[in-house]
Amino acid sequence: PPQPAAPTQTSRLSKPFIQIGIFSIEANAERAAKQMRGAGLAPTVKQSKINGKTFWRVVVGPAATSGERAKILSTIKAEGFTDAYAVSS
């Protein structure tokens, strides 16, 4: 069978993304993402649903190495998002 196309950015980390936060209001997620862009990061806002309730996750990544992930995490925490943590996606 044909191999699936490899993502352009690969990571060997099991949790290469940093989740900045989960927001019930999209505007708040966008505000957090804008702040991350201002700090030189490239966040993604992902819409999700749990139990019929819509929410937005703001994540940065993927980091290629644990050192890069640590640097991203320290930047995020310096921006005031002290409960940010590594996630798989």
C-alpha positions as a Markdown table, in Angstrom:
| # | Residue | x | y | z |
|---|---|---|---|---|
| 1 | Pro | 0.0 | 0.0 | 0.0 |
| 2 | Pro | 1.2 | 3.6 | -0.6 |
| 3 | Gln | 2.8 | 5.4 | 2.3 |
| 4 | Pro | 0.9 | 8.4 | 3.6 |
| 5 | Ala | 2.5 | 11.8 | 2.9 |
| 6 | Ala | 4.8 | 12.8 | 5.6 |
| 7 | Pro | 4.1 | 16.1 | 7.3 |
| 8 | Thr | 6.4 | 19.0 | 6.4 |
| 9 | Gln | 7.5 | 19.4 | 10.0 |
| 10 | Thr | 8.3 | 16.2 | 11.8 |
| 11 | Ser | 9.0 | 15.7 | 15.4 |
| 12 | Arg | 10.2 | 12.8 | 17.4 |
| 13 | Leu | 8.6 | 14.1 | 20.6 |
| 14 | Ser | 5.4 | 12.4 | 21.8 |
| 15 | Lys | 4.1 | 15.8 | 22.9 |
| 16 | Pro | 5.6 | 18.3 | 20.4 |
| 17 | Phe | 2.9 | 21.0 | 20.9 |
| 18 | Ile | 2.4 | 23.4 | 23.7 |
| 19 | Gln | -1.2 | 24.1 | 24.7 |
| 20 | Ile | -1.5 | 27.7 | 25.9 |
| 21 | Gly | -5.1 | 27.4 | 26.9 |
| 22 | Ile | -8.7 | 26.3 | 26.3 |
| 23 | Phe | -11.2 | 29.1 | 25.7 |
| 24 | Ser | -15.0 | 29.0 | 25.7 |
| 25 | Ile | -15.0 | 32.3 | 23.8 |
| 26 | Glu | -13.3 | 32.4 | 20.4 |
| 27 | Ala | -12.3 | 36.1 | 20.7 |
| 28 | Asn | -10.3 | 35.2 | 23.9 |
| 29 | Ala | -8.5 | 32.4 | 22.0 |
| 30 | Glu | -7.8 | 34.8 | 19.2 |
| 31 | Arg | -6.4 | 37.4 | 21.6 |
| 32 | Ala | -4.1 | 34.8 | 23.2 |
| 33 | Ala | -3.0 | 33.7 | 19.7 |
| 34 | Lys | -2.3 | 37.3 | 18.8 |
| 35 | Gln | -0.2 | 37.8 | 21.9 |
| 36 | Met | 1.8 | 34.7 | 21.0 |
| 37 | Arg | 2.4 | 36.0 | 17.5 |
| 38 | Gly | 3.7 | 39.2 | 19.2 |
| 39 | Ala | 6.1 | 37.1 | 21.2 |
| 40 | Gly | 7.5 | 35.6 | 17.9 |
| 41 | Leu | 5.6 | 32.3 | 18.1 |
| 42 | Ala | 3.3 | 30.8 | 15.5 |
| 43 | Pro | 0.1 | 29.6 | 17.3 |
| 44 | Thr | -2.8 | 27.7 | 15.9 |
| 45 | Val | -6.4 | 28.1 | 17.1 |
| 46 | Lys | -8.2 | 24.7 | 17.0 |
| 47 | Gln | -12.0 | 24.5 | 17.4 |
| 48 | Ser | -13.1 | 21.5 | 19.3 |
| 49 | Lys | -16.3 | 20.1 | 20.8 |
| 50 | Ile | -16.8 | 18.1 | 24.0 |
| 51 | Asn | -20.3 | 17.0 | 25.1 |
| 52 | Gly | -21.8 | 19.3 | 22.5 |
| 53 | Lys | -20.0 | 22.4 | 23.9 |
| 54 | Thr | -17.7 | 24.3 | 21.5 |
| 55 | Phe | -14.4 | 25.6 | 22.7 |
| 56 | Trp | -11.1 | 26.8 | 21.2 |
| 57 | Arg | -7.6 | 25.5 | 22.0 |
| 58 | Val | -4.6 | 27.7 | 21.3 |
| 59 | Val | -1.4 | 25.6 | 20.6 |
| 60 | Val | 2.1 | 26.3 | 19.4 |
| 61 | Gly | 4.3 | 23.8 | 17.6 |
| 62 | Pro | 5.3 | 21.3 | 16.7 |
| 63 | Ala | 8.7 | 21.6 | 18.4 |
| 64 | Ala | 11.4 | 19.4 | 16.7 |
| 65 | Thr | 13.4 | 18.9 | 19.9 |
| 66 | Ser | 12.9 | 18.9 | 23.6 |
| 67 | Gly | 15.2 | 21.9 | 23.8 |
| 68 | Glu | 13.1 | 23.8 | 21.3 |
| 69 | Arg | 9.9 | 22.8 | 23.2 |
| 70 | Ala | 11.4 | 24.1 | 26.5 |
| 71 | Lys | 12.3 | 27.4 | 24.8 |
| 72 | Ile | 8.8 | 27.8 | 23.4 |
| 73 | Leu | 7.3 | 26.9 | 26.8 |
| 74 | Ser | 9.5 | 29.5 | 28.6 |
| 75 | Thr | 8.4 | 32.2 | 26.1 |
| 76 | Ile | 4.7 | 31.3 | 26.6 |
| 77 | Lys | 5.1 | 31.4 | 30.4 |
| 78 | Ala | 6.9 | 34.7 | 30.2 |
| 79 | Glu | 3.8 | 36.1 | 28.4 |
| 80 | Gly | 1.7 | 35.2 | 31.4 |
| 81 | Phe | 0.3 | 31.8 | 30.4 |
| 82 | Thr | 1.8 | 30.0 | 33.4 |
| 83 | Asp | -0.4 | 26.9 | 33.1 |
| 84 | Ala | 0.7 | 26.1 | 29.5 |
| 85 | Tyr | 1.8 | 22.5 | 29.0 |
| 86 | Ala | 3.0 | 20.0 | 26.3 |
| 87 | Val | 0.3 | 18.1 | 24.4 |
| 88 | Ser | 0.4 | 15.5 | 21.6 |
| 89 | Ser | -1.6 | 17.6 | 19.1 |
